[in-house]
Amino acid sequence: FSVVTLVLAVTRPKEERRGAVLRASVGVITPLVAVGAYFYHHGALEDLLDGVVLFNARYLQRGAYTTTPLIFRALSDPSNLWEPISNVVLAYSTMLVPIVIGLVMIFRLYFLRPYQYRVAPILLSFPAPFLWALLDFQLSDDFYVYLPYAAVGFGSFLASMIYYAKAPKFVGALLGVALLGVAIANTLDINPIAAHQLLGTNIRLSQQREGALEIENRFGEDEAIASINSPQVLVLLHRKNPNPYLFITAGIDRYIDAKEPGGFEGWLRGLEAYNVLTFFGEGQSLLPGAEATTEHNAELWTWVNAHYHMEKIGPWWVLVKNLLNK
């Protein structure tokens, strides 16, 4: 998006170009400098670079969705297209009509004449998410980048309806009521499938809170609790997770092995100080190590089976140290 901004600035008429490039450059650079200065002030600039850039270059491992580009998988088996499409359809079912209308309205901008310069940023940047999706589209979260376009397009559609209506105030009021109904429907989670897709769970927050308190009541407020894959429990108990790695998927196990003293095995030994591990809530779809390398997955579960047993408390699965009463 910053590249699009700079391209538009560079292509302005000659008398406007210098000022446009200056403003665009300042707009691009200022957030980067501010974020960099903040992390540098707190001695965490290296961690920022490590987490945002270096980890992705050295250790990242995508899951099954992106082992080969989507378009090639679809050519060999068209049913492969349904997986990413279903993620969107199921998750955004109550918003699907506005989203489709909005994206169609954006697409039609390419064919409108006379050309309107004010829509150039949309036209130049709109193809990028679609091209990227051919390489990497996994879950409903990956559709977020399309929502601003859908919102702009749908807003344009509503404005047209009101503009051409014989009774614009009435049409505006009717549309307002209809959209309010859609907003309330999303807020109330009347569609459990959509809620599960977007939130990762259909367990209500009150039930999660009760389950977390049940864990604390069972083991006491002073009991050492850590998390792998399910940080919700510690958040609800207002505790800091002693384990800095909330998940060990997508190559994080390789990162742990490279960065931790004693490697992956040393990290596991450090966790032995904790009597309870919250590892698999209903809302977390992956078991610990499910997308880790084969070696680390086997190492993890050999360690788990030697020191812990599973119990379900409220909606949560937890690993309880074998020395504690079952």
PyMOL commands that set and color helices and strands:
alter all, ss='L'
color gray80, all
select helices_A, chain A and resi 2-10+14-41+45-58+64-66+70-76+78-91+93-111+117-125+127-133+140-164+168-187+192-199+205-219+232-236+252-259+263-271+294-307
alter helices_A, ss='H'
color red, helices_A
select strands_A, chain A and resi 225-227+276-281+308-313+316-321
alter strands_A, ss='S'
color yellow, strands_A
deselect
rebuild
show_as cartoon
